[in-house]
Amino acid sequence: MNVELISYTPDALNLLLKTKNTRLTHTDDPATWSDEKKQEHLDYMRDTIKSSWEFVDYTFQIEWVTRAFTHQLVRTRTGSYAQQAMRVVDAREQPILMPPSIAAREEWATLWRTTAALIQEGYGAMIDAGVPAQDARGILPIHVTTSIMAKFNLRTLHDMAKLRMCTRTQGEYQDVFRAMRAHVIKVHPWTEEFIQVQCVESGSCAFPRYGKTECPVYAPSMDHTDVKHEAHMVFWSVRHEAAPMAKDGKAM
């Protein structure tokens, strides 16, 4: 696996603050604010409407990952993707990656290596015989390696992180997303709390049935079943409408 951040929005912090402030019709430039004021507004933004987050983009080059992973990645419909096309590429030199669970047991690993070698040999023989790559690729397994470019805005990364860094997620996806997050934090340190797994961000478990039985992070306090039931009973018995007013650049 190799993950690189190849492009990102310049001056993203000031842009993020400015787009948020524009919604409240403020005209002062966030670039002139003190670090303390910027941090105050960032803290506020994490708990309010996230539309301004969509102005900040990150583009990643992701290589030597499996097609099993990329099939999951592209389900995020608010991303943009450009992936290697096996229809036209001779893929015989691309390895078939062995999952750690199989590598941990020698008898499984031996069976995997033997089978993978037969598949790669058969694929290469078909290509040499003139079989079109778009047809020969059908024999290749889902763990053949590939590369993909992916672009996400900060809002999408925030939403993905809540679930895709969870311990329930396939290990390869966890590893890729942790690397993506680390690259973003390196160029924009203020994003650390914007890109966070759900249990750390909100104190609740995204998958409580899984969490209770297996997750090493899970704590009983993360089960909000009773709170949700109480909220359900109250919410559907009332109708309340907020009347927010902007104060100091924040909608109260």
Number of C-alpha atoms within 10 A of each C-alpha: 14 11 21 15 20 12 12 18 14 12 11 16 19 16 19 20 20 19 18 23 19 13 12 16 11 15 9 12 12 20 14 10 12 10 10 9 12 18 13 11 17 19 14 14 18 14 8 11 10 14 13 19 24 15 14 18 18 18 21 20 18 21 18 17 23 22 18 17 19 20 11 11 18 15 9 14 10 13 15 13 16 11 15 13 13 16 14 12 11 17 21 18 10 12 17 24 17 16 13 11 9 14 14 10 10 10 10 13 17 13 11 17 15 10 12 20 13 11 17 21 12 16 23 19 14 17 18 10 9 9 14 14 18 14 14 20 21 12 12 17 16 16 17 21 22 24 20 20 18 19 21 22 19 23 20 19 26 22 16 20 21 19 19 23 22 24 17 15 12 14 16 16 20 19 16 20 19 18 18 20 21 17 18 23 16 11 13 16 12 16 18 13 15 21 24 23 22 21 18 13 14 12 15 17 26 18 17 18 11 13 20 16 9 12 16 9 13 19 15 11 9 17 19 14 10 9 9 11 11 11 12 11 10 11 11 8 8 7 7 6 5 6 7 9 10 11 9 9 18 15 13 10
